[in-house]
Amino acid sequence: MLIVLAAIAAWPLARTIWFGLTDASLDNLDAAKFVGFRNYFHVLTLESGRRYMSGLLVDPLWWAAVWNTLKFAAISVFFETVFGTIIALVLNAEFRGRGIVRAAVLVPWAVPTIVSAKMWAWMLNDQFGILNDLLMRLGILSHPVAWTASPDTALAAVLIVDIWKSTPFMALLILAGLQMLPADIYEAARVDGVHPVKVFWKITLPLIRPAMLVAMIFRTLDALRVFDLIYVLTPDNEHTQTMSVFARQNLFYFDKFAYGSAASTLLFLVIALVTILFIRLGHLNPEERR
């Protein structure tokens, strides 16, 4: 097992970290030379005495990608958690046709991301999209809007698609937590006449918190490394460019393999840090809960 993990995870990660410390070029990786942390930060002093700083840590495009990624992750996970909880509570109730509704809710999540992104790209198209046509018929818009191209709406458009697609995943995990709750607690609350809203805040929410935190961790990790949705909906748009898109562009488009490897390494560190924070703040470490 350790050999398999080393082959599929540790070795590629170690290679990426190594290339981030070299001047590697995509056409000749074997000739890569160690340059230290120059891809991260480097100060070059010219003969005139003027200093020139370079590297990821002073690259405004990189920091814009970091900000876009964090903003995308925070907003998408927040709304997916809220909507997912509401849907899970509805699906947990007893009503006729619940099985069919559960299956229907999962459809957006089952659709491959590339397919859903292309589908929404057509729906959001400024010339042929159904969304512009519908809003103009209702009198909300006076002219078509280029949702995925405009700097004002591009990120919002991507967020809407991601929330539409990933909320069922959150609902599924939270629903699993809801179905593990003991029924006698709710029966006692019903006998005592406790208001349903108070039951949710005082009983349901604390008991499903571990399941909810696990779901948030999964979704946050996915959101931080989001690539395909951004790449299809808003290609080459710096207002939605994330860390993954930035790394790929430098790795393959701009022939800056070492620079892209350094960006990938920083992305890995950000994801690792966020995961550790979630585990620590959510008290998910079983050793600490004993």
C-alpha positions in Angstrom: 0.0 0.0 0.0 2.8 2.4 0.9 4.5 1.7 -2.5 1.2 2.4 -4.3 0.7 5.7 -2.4 4.3 6.7 -3.1 3.9 6.0 -6.8 0.6 7.9 -7.3 1.0 10.7 -4.8 4.4 11.2 -3.2 6.5 10.9 -6.3 4.5 13.3 -8.5 4.4 15.8 -5.6 8.1 15.5 -5.0 8.8 16.0 -8.7 6.6 19.1 -8.8 8.3 20.6 -5.8 11.7 19.8 -7.3 10.9 21.4 -10.7 9.7 24.5 -8.8 13.3 24.9 -7.6 14.8 24.6 -11.0 14.9 26.4 -14.4 13.1 23.4 -16.0 11.7 23.8 -19.5 8.9 21.6 -20.9 10.9 20.6 -23.9 13.9 19.4 -21.9 13.1 18.4 -18.3 16.3 16.4 -17.9 18.4 19.5 -18.3 16.8 21.3 -15.4 19.2 23.1 -13.1 18.7 23.9 -9.4 18.1 27.7 -8.9 16.8 27.7 -5.3 13.7 29.8 -4.6 14.2 32.1 -7.6 10.8 31.1 -9.0 9.2 32.2 -5.8 11.2 35.4 -5.1 14.3 36.8 -6.6 15.9 40.3 -6.4 18.2 41.2 -9.3 20.4 44.2 -8.8 21.3 45.9 -12.1 24.6 47.7 -12.8 22.8 51.0 -12.4 22.0 50.0 -8.8 18.3 49.6 -9.6 16.7 46.5 -8.0 14.3 44.3 -10.0 12.2 41.8 -8.1 10.6 38.8 -9.7 8.9 35.5 -8.7 5.5 34.4 -7.7 5.4 36.3 -4.5 5.6 39.6 -6.3 3.6 38.6 -9.3 0.3 40.5 -9.4 -1.3 37.9 -11.7 -0.6 35.2 -9.2 -2.0 37.2 -6.3 -5.1 37.9 -8.4 -5.5 34.2 -9.0 -5.1 33.5 -5.3 -7.8 36.1 -4.5 -10.1 34.7 -7.1 -9.6 31.2 -5.8 -10.3 32.1 -2.2 -13.3 34.2 -3.1 -14.7 31.5 -5.3 -14.2 28.8 -2.6 -15.6 30.9 0.2 -18.8 31.9 -1.6 -19.5 28.6 -3.3 -19.0 26.5 -0.2 -21.1 28.9 1.9 -24.1 28.8 -0.4 -23.7 25.1 -1.2 -23.7 24.3 2.6 -26.8 26.4 3.2 -28.8 25.1 0.2 -27.5 21.6 0.8 -28.7 21.7 4.4 -32.2 22.9 3.3 -32.5 20.2 0.6 -31.3 17.5 3.0 -33.9 18.5 5.6 -36.6 18.4 3.0 -35.4 15.0 1.7 -35.2 13.7 5.2 -38.9 14.3 5.8 -41.5 11.7 5.0 -43.6 12.4 1.9 -44.9 10.5 -1.1 -42.5 10.2 -4.0 -39.4 11.0 -1.8 -37.3 8.4 -3.7 -38.0 10.0 -7.0 -37.2 13.5 -5.6 -33.9 12.2 -4.1 -32.9 10.8 -7.5 -33.9 14.0 -9.3 -31.9 16.2 -7.0 -28.7 14.3 -7.7 -28.9 14.8 -11.4 -26.8 18.0 -11.6 -24.1 16.3 -9.5 -24.1 13.2 -11.7 -23.6 15.3 -14.9 -19.8 15.5 -15.8 -18.4 18.9 -15.1 -17.3 19.5 -18.7 -20.8 18.7 -19.9 -22.6 20.9 -17.4 -20.1 23.7 -18.1 -20.7 23.6 -21.9 -24.5 23.4 -21.3 -24.4 26.5 -19.1 -22.0 28.2 -21.5 -24.8 28.0 -24.1 -27.5 29.0 -21.7 -25.4 32.1 -20.7 -24.4 33.0 -24.2 -25.1 36.7 -24.9 -26.5 36.0 -28.4 -28.2 32.7 -28.2 -28.5 32.0 -24.5 -31.9 31.2 -23.0 -31.2 33.2 -19.8 -30.8 36.5 -21.7 -33.9 35.8 -23.7 -36.0 34.9 -20.6 -34.9 38.0 -18.7 -35.5 40.3 -21.6 -39.0 38.8 -22.1 -39.7 39.5 -18.4 -38.4 43.1 -18.8 -35.6 42.6 -16.3 -32.9 43.2 -19.0 -33.0 45.8 -21.8 -30.2 44.2 -23.8 -28.3 40.9 -23.7 -25.5 40.5 -21.2 -22.3 38.6 -21.8 -22.4 36.8 -18.5 -19.2 34.9 -18.8 -17.1 37.6 -20.6 -18.0 40.7 -18.6 -15.7 41.5 -15.7 -18.8 42.4 -13.6 -20.6 39.1 -14.1 -18.0 36.4 -15.0 -17.3 35.3 -11.4 -21.0 35.4 -10.5 -21.8 33.2 -13.6 -19.2 30.6 -12.6 -20.4 30.6 -9.0 -24.0 30.0 -10.1 -23.0 27.0 -12.2 -20.8 25.6 -9.5 -23.5 26.0 -6.8 -26.1 24.4 -9.1 -23.8 21.4 -9.7 -22.3 20.8 -6.3 -25.2 21.5 -3.9 -26.6 18.0 -4.4 -23.3 16.6 -3.2 -23.5 18.6 0.0 -27.1 17.6 0.4 -26.2 13.9 0.0 -23.6 14.0 2.7 -25.7 16.1 5.1 -28.7 13.8 4.5 -26.5 10.8 5.5 -25.7 12.6 8.8 -29.4 13.4 9.4 -30.4 9.8 8.9 -28.0 8.7 11.7 -29.7 10.8 14.3 -31.7 9.0 17.0 -35.4 9.3 16.7 -36.2 9.3 20.4 -34.6 12.8 20.9 -37.0 14.3 18.4 -39.9 12.4 20.0 -39.0 13.8 23.4 -38.7 17.3 21.9 -42.1 16.9 20.2 -43.7 15.7 23.5 -42.2 18.7 25.3 -43.6 21.0 22.7 -40.3 22.5 21.5 -40.6 24.7 18.4 -39.2 23.0 15.3 -36.8 25.9 14.7 -35.4 25.6 18.1 -35.1 21.8 17.6 -33.0 22.5 14.5 -30.6 24.9 16.2 -30.3 23.1 19.5 -30.4 19.4 18.4 -30.1 18.8 14.7 -27.4 21.3 13.8 -24.9 20.2 16.6 -25.5 16.5 15.9 -24.9 16.8 12.1 -21.9 19.2 12.6 -19.3 16.4 12.0 -21.0 15.3 8.7 -21.4 18.9 7.6 -17.7 19.7 8.3 -16.6 16.7 6.3 -18.8 17.8 3.4 -17.3 21.3 3.7 -13.8 20.0 3.7 -14.4 17.9 0.5 -16.1 20.8 -1.3 -13.5 23.4 -0.2 -10.7 21.2 -1.5 -12.5 20.8 -4.8 -13.2 24.6 -4.9 -9.6 25.5 -4.2 -8.4 23.4 -7.1 -11.2 24.3 -9.5 -10.1 24.2 -13.1 -12.4 22.7 -15.7 -15.4 24.9 -14.9 -13.3 28.1 -15.1 -11.5 26.8 -18.2 -14.6 26.1 -20.1 -16.8 29.0 -19.0 -14.3 31.8 -18.8 -11.1 31.0 -20.7 -8.3 33.6 -20.5 -10.4 35.8 -18.2 -8.1 37.3 -15.5 -11.2 38.2 -13.4 -11.9 34.5 -12.8 -8.5 33.0 -13.3 -7.8 30.6 -10.4 -4.5 29.2 -9.1 -5.0 25.9 -11.1 -5.6 27.8 -14.3 -2.6 30.1 -13.6 -0.4 27.0 -13.0 -1.6 25.3 -16.2 -1.0 28.3 -18.4 2.6 28.7 -17.2 3.2 25.0 -17.4 2.1 24.5 -20.9 1.0 27.7 -22.6 3.9 30.0 -21.7 6.6 27.3 -21.6 7.5 28.4 -18.0 7.4 24.9 -16.6 9.5 25.7 -13.5 7.3 28.8 -12.7 4.1 26.7 -13.2 5.6 24.0 -10.9 6.3 26.6 -8.2 2.6 27.8 -8.6 1.4 24.2 -8.3 3.5 23.8 -5.1 2.0 26.9 -3.5 -1.5 25.7 -4.5 -0.7 22.4 -2.7 0.4 24.3 0.4 -2.7 26.4 0.4 -4.9 23.3 0.2 -3.0 21.6 2.9 -3.2 24.6 5.2 -6.9 25.0 4.7 -7.5 21.3 5.4 -5.4 21.5 8.6 -7.4 24.6 9.7 -10.7 22.8 9.1 -9.6 19.8 11.1 -8.3 21.8 14.0 -11.2 24.3 14.1 -13.8 21.6 13.6 -12.2 19.3 16.2 -12.4 16.4 13.8 -9.2 14.8 15.1 -10.4 11.7 16.9 -7.4 11.7 19.2 -8.5 15.2 20.5 -12.1 14.1 21.0 -11.2 11.3 23.3 
